[in-house]
Amino acid sequence: MLETEDIPPHLRPSAQAALAWMNETRNSSYELTGLVGADEIASTEEPFELGLVLCDGEICAREQVMVQPLDGGFRFDEVANPDTDIPALLDPPVGLRRDWIQDVLKKHEFVLLLYYRGRW
C-alpha cells in the first residue's frame, strides 16, 4: 500500500477525483490515506482499477474503483467483487489510531482494545 504522500504524480488527479466521487456518491467525508495496487498502474490513458484506502476518522475501508479517463476528467464505477487479499474494513493507519485513542481517552478513564484475527 502506498501512503498518501507516496502516490505517484500521474495517479494523484485520478485518486483525488475518485475520492470526491466516493464522498459525493455516499454522502460521506472520507479522507484518502493511501492506494493499493498503484505500483501496477503504468498509464492512466486506458481504464484501470484503483484500490482506495479511505478513512473517516473512526473507520478505514478499502474501496476498489474502476477509473475510465474521459475528456479532461474521469468516470468512476465501483468494482462489485474485488479480487484482493486486503479486507474491505481496515485497521486505521498508525497515526489515525493514535489520535483516535487520545481523543477517546479524554472522554473515558480507559480504553479496551481487542485484537482478533488480524483486526483491531
Wavefront OBJ file of the C-alpha trace (Angstrom):
o trace
v 0.000 0.000 0.000
v 1.225 3.477 -0.845
v 0.576 6.167 1.714
v -0.860 9.488 0.533
v 2.486 11.241 0.282
v 3.908 8.357 -1.814
v 1.194 8.371 -4.505
v 2.874 8.813 -7.904
v 2.177 12.176 -9.572
v 0.426 10.557 -12.579
v -2.155 8.957 -10.229
v -2.868 11.917 -7.943
v -5.527 13.585 -10.152
v -7.493 10.350 -10.604
v -7.141 9.413 -6.913
v -8.388 12.825 -5.759
v -11.248 12.749 -8.284
v -12.175 9.213 -7.131
v -12.193 10.428 -3.520
v -14.507 13.328 -4.424
v -16.782 10.960 -6.378
v -16.901 8.474 -3.487
v -17.718 11.221 -0.954
v -20.441 12.647 -3.198
v -21.924 9.243 -4.017
v -22.045 8.088 -0.392
v -22.657 11.486 1.175
v -19.579 10.928 3.315
v -16.420 12.759 4.325
v -13.664 10.224 3.709
v -10.028 11.193 3.533
v -7.673 9.411 1.185
v -4.938 7.763 3.251
v -3.402 5.508 0.614
v -3.673 3.439 -2.551
v -3.480 -0.321 -3.006
v -2.002 -1.714 -6.218
v -0.893 1.674 -7.520
v 2.549 0.355 -8.444
v 0.913 -1.856 -11.103
v -0.593 1.130 -12.979
v 1.824 2.448 -15.591
v -0.574 4.514 -17.711
v -3.732 6.456 -16.975
v -4.718 6.652 -20.660
v -6.645 3.343 -20.518
v -9.240 2.232 -17.903
v -7.651 0.960 -14.681
v -8.591 -0.039 -11.138
v -7.633 1.965 -8.069
v -7.701 0.499 -4.592
v -8.554 3.486 -2.392
v -7.825 3.359 1.333
v -10.363 5.755 2.858
v -10.769 6.851 6.470
v -13.471 8.949 8.097
v -11.816 9.312 11.492
v -13.164 6.119 13.035
v -13.416 3.587 10.235
v -10.981 2.852 7.437
v -12.051 0.911 4.372
v -10.572 -0.274 1.117
v -12.727 0.536 -1.890
v -11.926 -0.752 -5.358
v -12.889 1.698 -8.111
v -12.735 1.356 -11.910
v -11.387 4.574 -13.429
v -12.153 5.440 -17.045
v -10.378 8.521 -18.423
v -12.653 10.908 -20.315
v -12.069 14.276 -21.979
v -10.105 16.064 -19.263
v -11.771 14.086 -16.465
v -12.720 10.643 -15.248
v -15.712 8.341 -14.932
v -15.874 6.003 -11.937
v -17.615 2.744 -11.143
v -17.377 0.625 -8.013
v -15.913 -2.833 -8.521
v -18.543 -5.229 -7.139
v -16.332 -8.188 -6.202
v -12.750 -7.002 -5.973
v -10.192 -9.775 -6.301
v -7.842 -8.833 -3.478
v -6.394 -10.261 -0.299
v -6.851 -6.967 1.542
v -10.125 -6.879 3.523
v -12.692 -4.150 2.924
v -12.573 -2.883 6.526
v -9.111 -1.990 7.727
v -7.376 -1.088 10.931
v -6.707 2.671 10.792
v -3.185 3.739 9.881
v -0.910 4.192 12.876
v -1.199 8.000 13.044
v -5.009 7.949 12.917
v -5.201 5.191 15.530
v -3.035 7.158 17.957
v -5.155 10.302 17.520
v -8.360 8.310 17.944
v -7.107 6.703 21.163
v -6.037 10.087 22.545
v -9.463 11.571 21.763
v -11.268 8.652 23.425
v -9.015 8.780 26.492
v -10.024 12.410 27.007
v -13.634 11.233 27.356
v -13.160 7.984 29.296
v -10.985 6.595 32.070
v -9.588 3.745 29.959
v -9.848 2.138 26.539
v -10.052 -1.603 25.891
v -8.604 -2.650 22.525
v -9.342 -6.106 21.162
v -7.214 -7.719 18.502
v -8.992 -10.581 16.715
v -7.736 -12.387 13.612
v -5.557 -9.531 12.461
v -8.074 -6.738 13.105
v -8.472 -4.211 15.878
l 1 2 3 4 5 6 7 8 9 10 11 12 13 14 15 16 17 18 19 20 21 22 23 24 25 26 27 28 29 30 31 32 33 34 35 36 37 38 39 40 41 42 43 44 45 46 47 48 49 50 51 52 53 54 55 56 57 58 59 60 61 62 63 64 65 66 67 68 69 70 71 72 73 74 75 76 77 78 79 80 81 82 83 84 85 86 87 88 89 90 91 92 93 94 95 96 97 98 99 100 101 102 103 104 105 106 107 108 109 110 111 112 113 114 115 116 117 118 119 120
